[in-house]
């Protein structure tokens, strides 16, 4: 049995879960999410305030989908109750960010400012001109937006400049050593 798949997903009181044929709909204080699942591999039941994901067979494909769908549904429940958040830092001389409506404008050492249109379902905050916070109910979408922002100027290993996740450790390399 899958270690992740066999754990029940606790559903808080302020979250509503609807199970339809092949899909799970989760409504909470921060929004609504929907996830489709393959009924030939797993089944989802709501029992006693918790969601249970069970597999329909013992083949490898059944076992792999078991943990996958349990994790996806658990992420949905967490997202509609607490929201997901990724924090980014801008490090470098003159690197700064600001928000203009739904557009994130960043100065990252290029000859022009980088503009990024924030997609729907994701909120971006700039609490400090060198920090960017991405949040939303959908974990995949929040992670994708944060990765896309980071891709404009990834961390550079020699000077440590660039856009990095707040909890990311960038391994610094030694530069050239002059020999006389």
N, C-alpha and C positions, 0 to 999 in steps of 0.2 A: 504494500500500500504506500502511496506517495506520502512523504512526511508533510509536505505543504498541503496537498489535496485533501487529506483526511481531517484537517482542522476546520471546525465550523467558523463561519463568518458572523460575528455578533452584529446585530442590526440595532442601532440606537432608536429610542422612542420617537425622535423627530424625523426619522427617515422612513419613507414608504417604498416598499419593494413590490413590483408587479411582475409576475412570471407569465409569459405568453409562450406560444409554441416557438421554441428556438431563440428566445431573446429574454433578457432581463432588463427591466426599467427601474432605475433608482432615482427617487426624488428626495431632496433634502433642503436644508435652509439656504444653501449656496447655489443650487441649480439642479438640473436633471441630466442624467447620463443613461445611455442605452448601449447594451452589448449583446451581440448575437453569439450563439454558441451552437456547436454541431451536435445535434441530438443523437446521432449514431455513435458518438464517442462518450458523452457525459450526460448526466441528468442533474437538474438543480431543483431542490425542494426547500420550502420555507417551513421550518418547524420550531415552535417555541421561541420565537424572537431571534432565530439564527438561520442563516442559509447554509445548506449542506450540498456539496458538490460530490457526486459519486460517478464512477466510471461504469460503462456498460460492457466492458470486456477486459481481458488481461493481456492483449497484444501490446506491443511497444507504442503504437500510435494512440491507443487508449490511455496508457499510463502517462505519456507526455502531455496530452491534452488535459488530463485531470488536474495537474498542478498549474498549468497555464490558465485555465478558465477560473480556477479558484483565486489565483493571484489577481487576475484582471477584475473580477467582481469585488474582491476585497479593496482594491485600489479605487474602485468607483465609490464604494461606501465611505471610505476615508475622504475622498475628494469632495463629496457633497456635504460632509459635516465639518471638515477642518480646512480644506483647500490645500493644494500642493504648492510648494514654493522653492525656487532656485535663486540663490544670490550670486551675483557676478561682481568682480572687482576690475577696475581699469587701472593698470599700473604703467606709468611711463610719463615722461616729461610732456606736459600739455595735454595729456589724455583726460577728457571729460565727457560727460553725457548730460543731456537735458531732454525734457519731454515737451513736445509741441502738439497738443491735442492727442491724436492716436499715433503720432510719429515719434520714434526715438531718434534723436540726432546725436551722433557721437563724433568727437574729434579724436582720431586715433593715429595721428602722425602722417596722414596722407595729405595731399595738397588740397583736398576738398573734405567737407564733413560727410560722414556716412549716415544715410537716412534709412530707417527701417520702419515699415508700416506694421504695426502690431495687429495680428489677426484677431478675429472675434473669438470670444471665449477665454481670452488671456488678458490679464492686467499687468501692466508694467509700471513700476514706481521708480523714481530716482530720489532716494532719501538724501543722498550726498552726491556731489558732482563726479565722484569716482566710484559710486556703487549703483548697481541696477538690480532691482528685485522683480522677478517674474513669478506670477502666481495665477492659479486657476483651479478648476475642478477636475480637469482631465490631465492625468499624470503624463501621458504620452505627449500631449500638445504642449504642456509647460516645458518638458525636457527638450522637445524639438525646437521651440522658440529660443530657449537658453543656448542650445548648441549652435543655432544659426547666428545668434548675436556673437558668440565666442569665435565663430569661424571668420568674422571680419578681420580679426587680428589675434591669432592664437598665441599663447605664451611662448616667448622666445627663450631658449635655454641659456644663452650667454649673458644677457643683461637682465632677464627676468621680466621684461616688459610685455604688455599685451593684455588681452581680456582673459580672465581666468575665473573658475568657480571659486567661491569663497573658501570652501574646504579642500581645494586642490593643492597638492604639493608639487611644485615644479622643480625637477632635479636640475640644478645649475651645473653647467660644464665649465671647465677651466678654459680660458682663451689661449691664444698662442703665447708661448714663452720665448722671449728673446734670448738667444745664445750668443755670447761674445767670444 
